[in-house]
Amino acid sequence: MTTLDAPTAPVPSPAPRRTLTIGPHTVDTPVVLAPMAGITNMAFRLLCREFGALHSADDGGLFVSEMVTTRALVEDHRESWRLVTMGERETPRSVQLYGVDPATVRRAVEMIRERDLADHIDLNFGCPVPKVTRRGGGGILPWKTELFTQIVRGAVEAAGDVPVTVKTRVGIDAEHHTYRDAGLIAQEVGAAAIALHGRTVDQHYSGQADWSRIAELKEVVTGIPVLGNGDIWSAEDALRMVEETGCDGVVVGRGCQGRPWLFADLAAAFAGSEERVRPTLGEVAQILRRHAQLLVEFFEDEGRGVRDLRKHVAWYFKGYPVGGDLRHRLATMESLEDLDAKLAELDADSPYPGEAVEGPRGRAGTPKRAVCPQGWMETREITPDIAARLHEAELSISGG
């Protein structure tokens, strides 16, 4: 695949090979693929692993499943169990769970351990979606410190020798920060690491992530790894985050949408190499076709796999000279044969377009007031009224 020499813009000096240790697991590259609903299924995880392995002794990081609600597992929903089932290549097996009831979270973790389905469990406390936060879940839950403590402690105890990590945000809004307390609690009750997205809930994905909060958390939490998340669009961004914040690794979400080769760049960068993937349009088409095949195998249904790929088309071709009509027709593909015919219309020799491909991608949106249950911000304790409604928060929604 096409590569370029060192970028002309100033970048941090190449770092020596860095690794990341989570409990008993050490991976060759300090990078974690962030769970993204409808994106990070087994097909996409495998594709990212294939690229990470180009510059790594293993697959170049940890690749976490889509978030699964603990209630769905406890109630034995077949589709939820399928989402936490990993492929043969997926080692370590990383699963993200979401829950608001300590007993339900504990039981789900016990069930995962009993069925030997995970080598690493991550707990999501970062979701900013109103339908979750209005019931006390997601990114606003750490405000209730006792509840947060009970959930994390219960998961750690139920997991045994399987490490449990936590992902959270800076806080609810500028006046209600929770990350320091969350980090100290996670460390105290035995979590193996904490990841911090440098935005508050009310920011959603808008504006710029505040990496200084990651640096502050690293100063406060000294006994477990601290991972940084937010605005990692390139390998250079990842190196800069580690250099500026001192964090032990990075979590990559929207930056890899339509760019699974970013994990090759990240593995190279953390190995001290300046080699980067710069695909031609034809090479992007080949990667998209590989993604399609993996989706068909994952869903065991060609139609469903191809339809699932549609959401990725705009990301894959961002910045490339692909006309609107062809983009539209690619986004309505019905079969692998149909996809192949449309990909054949592309100018395969069209070179990597540089800046047009790079930088932010995915939905950013605008700041929105965090939606919380009535009275949520008045106290950090759990009132009887709020306790009665918390179970409603366990919905099939992810994000962080």
Protein Blocks (a to p, Z undefined) as FASTA:
>chain_A
ZZddddfbdcddddddddddehjbccfbdcdddddehklgmklmmmmmmmmmmmccblop
acddddddfklmmnopaklmmmmpccfklccdddddddfbfklmmmmmmmmmmnopafbd
cddfkbfbfklmmnopajllmmmmmlmmmmmmmmmmmnomaccdddddfblblmlcfklm
mmmmmmmnopabdcddfbdfklomgcjddfklmmmmmmmmmmbccddeehiabfklmmmm
mmmnopabdcdfklmgoplmlmmmmmmmmnopabdcdddfklmmmmmmmmmmmmmmmnop
aklmmmmmmmmmmmmmgoiacdfklmmmmmmcfbfklmmmmmmmpcfklccehjmmgcce
djebjaddddddehklmpccdcfklmmmmmmmmccbedZZ
